């Protein structure tokens, strides 16, 4: 009986701690968004974050997308050939890439690259007292460090997903036409016939949410890091892990909003 009560107590404490963390994260995000609505706006910090999140993440996102499209076409052909449904490959590739794989894989790649970098940069500033020094210089750390990154993440990831969608579909086209023997014109016409505006828009909406979450968690974990180099390392790990989990969780939430009638 005492063992059961102890287990329930530990479970309750974990749930309460998780709720407190979620509340602090929500308040942190609301504070960052509110600072976007009030001057001044640090345009140079925003542009640097936009380049770091968007332009410098382009190679890894592009490679991930094109190989995903190639593998998807190859694997779907293997399965559909059993039912003589090879003609559905083009629709499967374009819907899978635009609705799910494009935004999710791009989000996970950016979370691993940019979320960790944000947490490490801001965490290093925290443990070296640079954030406190910003306050002494009459510069709000939330407005200078957090708000521009939140906006940059929300804008940059949908732009990356546009590229990922194009390259993912192109990867499927390459495999279908060069390896599987599809007619290029028929494959392209099937792709255009099946994809709808809502499919693309839902993926871009997911990307905007994912970009905001990646920037939020990178900034939050770095901003609250403690304990020197070890604390910065822990904050970096937490930023990547929590961003990846929340990307998958919010992927379901946004899908439910768009495609459930």
C-alpha positions in Angstrom: 0.0 0.0 0.0 2.8 2.4 0.9 4.5 1.5 -2.4 1.4 2.3 -4.3 0.9 5.6 -2.5 4.5 6.5 -3.2 4.2 5.7 -6.9 1.0 7.8 -7.1 2.7 10.7 -5.3 5.6 10.7 -7.7 3.2 10.5 -10.6 1.2 13.5 -9.3 4.4 15.5 -8.6 5.5 14.8 -12.2 2.1 16.0 -13.6 2.2 19.1 -11.5 5.7 19.9 -12.6 4.8 19.4 -16.3 1.8 21.7 -15.9 4.0 24.4 -14.3 6.5 24.1 -17.1 3.7 24.3 -19.7 2.3 27.4 -18.0 5.7 29.1 -17.8 6.3 28.3 -21.5 3.0 29.7 -22.4 3.6 32.9 -20.5 7.1 33.2 -22.0 5.6 32.9 -25.5 2.9 35.4 -24.8 5.5 37.8 -23.5 7.6 37.4 -26.6 4.6 37.9 -29.0 3.5 41.0 -27.0 7.0 42.6 -27.5 6.5 42.2 -31.3 3.5 44.6 -31.0 5.4 47.3 -29.3 8.4 49.4 -30.5 11.3 49.3 -30.9 11.8 46.4 -33.3 15.4 45.2 -33.8 15.4 44.6 -37.6 19.0 43.5 -37.8 18.5 40.8 -35.2 15.4 39.6 -37.1 17.2 39.5 -40.4 20.1 37.6 -39.0 17.7 35.0 -37.4 15.8 34.8 -40.7 18.9 34.0 -42.6 20.1 31.5 -40.0 16.7 29.7 -39.8 15.8 29.9 -43.5 18.7 30.3 -45.8 21.3 28.3 -43.9 18.9 25.5 -43.2 18.0 25.1 -46.9 20.6 22.5 -47.8 19.6 20.0 -45.2 15.9 20.5 -45.8 16.3 20.2 -49.6 18.3 17.0 -49.3 15.8 15.5 -46.8 12.9 16.4 -49.0 14.2 15.1 -52.3 15.3 11.8 -50.9 12.0 11.4 -49.0 10.1 11.9 -52.3 12.3 9.3 -54.0 12.0 6.7 -51.3 8.2 7.3 -51.1 7.7 6.7 -54.8 9.9 3.6 -54.7 8.2 2.1 -51.7 4.7 2.9 -52.8 5.3 1.3 -56.2 6.4 -1.9 -54.4 3.1 -2.0 -52.4 0.7 -0.7 -55.1 2.0 -3.2 -57.7 0.5 -6.0 -55.7 -3.0 -4.5 -56.4 -2.3 -3.2 -59.9 -2.7 0.4 -58.6 0.5 1.9 -59.8 -1.3 4.9 -61.2 -2.0 6.2 -57.7 1.7 6.7 -56.9 1.7 10.4 -58.2 -1.3 11.3 -55.9 0.2 9.5 -52.9 3.6 11.3 -53.3 2.1 14.8 -53.7 -0.4 14.5 -50.9 2.0 12.9 -48.5 4.7 15.5 -49.1 2.5 18.6 -49.1 0.3 17.6 -46.2 2.6 15.7 -43.9 6.2 14.9 -44.8 7.2 18.3 -46.1 6.4 20.3 -43.0 7.1 17.6 -40.4 10.5 16.6 -41.8 11.5 20.2 -42.4 10.4 21.0 -38.8 12.5 18.2 -37.3 15.6 19.1 -39.4 15.3 22.8 -38.4 14.7 21.8 -34.7 17.9 19.8 -34.6 19.9 22.5 -36.3 18.4 25.9 -35.3 16.7 25.0 -32.0 19.9 23.7 -30.6 21.9 26.7 -31.8 19.4 29.2 -30.3 19.4 27.4 -27.0 23.2 27.3 -26.9 23.6 31.0 -27.9 21.1 32.4 -25.5 22.2 29.9 -22.8 25.8 31.0 -23.1 24.6 34.6 -22.8 22.7 33.7 -19.6 25.5 31.9 -17.8 28.0 34.6 -18.8 25.7 37.4 -17.5 25.4 39.0 -20.9 21.6 39.0 -20.6 21.8 40.8 -17.3 24.1 43.3 -19.0 21.4 44.0 -21.6 19.1 45.1 -18.8 21.7 47.5 -17.4 22.0 49.0 -20.9 18.2 49.7 -21.0 17.6 46.9 -23.5 14.8 44.5 -22.8 16.2 41.0 -23.3 12.8 39.6 -24.4 12.5 42.3 -27.1 16.0 41.9 -28.3 16.7 38.2 -28.0 13.3 36.4 -28.1 10.7 38.4 -30.1 12.8 38.7 -33.4 13.5 35.0 -33.3 9.9 34.0 -32.8 8.9 36.1 -35.9 11.8 34.8 -37.9 10.9 31.2 -37.1 7.2 31.7 -38.0 8.1 33.2 -41.4 11.2 31.1 -42.4 9.8 27.6 -41.9 6.9 28.0 -44.3 9.3 29.3 -47.0 11.5 26.2 -46.4 8.4 24.0 -46.7 7.6 25.5 -50.1 11.0 24.4 -51.3 10.6 21.0 -49.5 7.3 20.4 -51.3 8.7 21.1 -54.7 11.8 19.0 -54.2 9.9 16.2 -52.6 7.5 15.9 -55.5 10.4 16.3 -57.9 12.2 13.4 -56.2 9.2 11.2 -56.7 9.0 12.3 -60.3 12.6 11.4 -60.9 12.2 7.8 -59.6 8.8 7.3 -61.3 10.0 8.4 -64.7 13.6 7.2 -64.8 13.4 4.0 -62.8 9.8 2.8 -62.7 9.0 3.7 -66.4 6.2 6.2 -65.9 5.3 8.6 -68.7 6.5 12.1 -67.5 3.5 13.9 -68.9 1.0 11.5 -67.4 2.8 11.6 -64.0 2.7 15.4 -64.0 -0.9 15.6 -65.0 -1.9 13.1 -62.2 0.1 15.2 -59.7 -1.7 18.4 -60.7 -5.1 16.8 -60.8 -4.9 15.4 -57.3 -3.3 18.2 -55.3 -5.6 20.9 -54.0 -5.0 24.3 -52.5 -6.0 23.1 -49.1 -3.4 20.4 -49.1 -0.6 23.0 -49.6 -2.1 25.6 -47.2 -2.5 23.0 -44.4 1.2 22.2 -44.8 2.2 25.8 -44.7 0.0 26.4 -41.6 1.7 23.5 -39.9 5.1 24.9 -40.9 4.3 28.3 -39.3 3.2 26.6 -36.1 6.3 24.4 -36.1 8.6 27.4 -36.7 7.1 29.3 -33.8 7.5 26.3 -31.5 11.1 25.7 -32.5 12.1 29.3 -31.9 10.0 29.4 -28.7 11.6 26.3 -27.2 15.1 27.3 -28.2 14.8 30.7 -26.7 13.0 29.4 -23.5 15.5 26.7 -22.7 18.4 29.0 -23.4 16.9 31.9 -21.5 16.4 29.7 -18.3 19.6 27.7 -18.5 21.7 27.6 -15.3 24.9 26.0 -14.2 27.6 26.9 -16.6 28.6 24.7 -19.6 26.7 21.7 -18.2 23.5 23.8 -18.0 23.9 25.1 -21.5 24.3 21.5 -22.8 21.2 20.4 -20.9 19.2 23.4 -22.3 20.3 22.5 -25.8 19.2 18.9 -25.5 15.9 19.9 -23.9 15.2 22.4 -26.7 15.7 19.8 -29.5 13.8 17.0 -27.7 10.8 19.1 -26.6 10.6 20.8 -30.0 10.6 17.4 -31.8 7.9 16.0 -29.6 5.7 19.1 -29.8 6.1 19.2 -33.6 4.6 15.7 -33.8 1.9 16.5 -31.3 0.8 19.8 -33.0 1.0 18.0 -36.3 -2.0 16.0 -35.2 -3.8 19.0 -33.8 -3.5 21.0 -37.0 -4.5 18.0 -39.1 -7.6 17.6 -37.0 -8.4 21.3 -37.5 -8.1 21.2 -41.3 -9.3 17.7 -42.3 -11.9 16.7 -39.7 -15.5 17.5 -40.7 
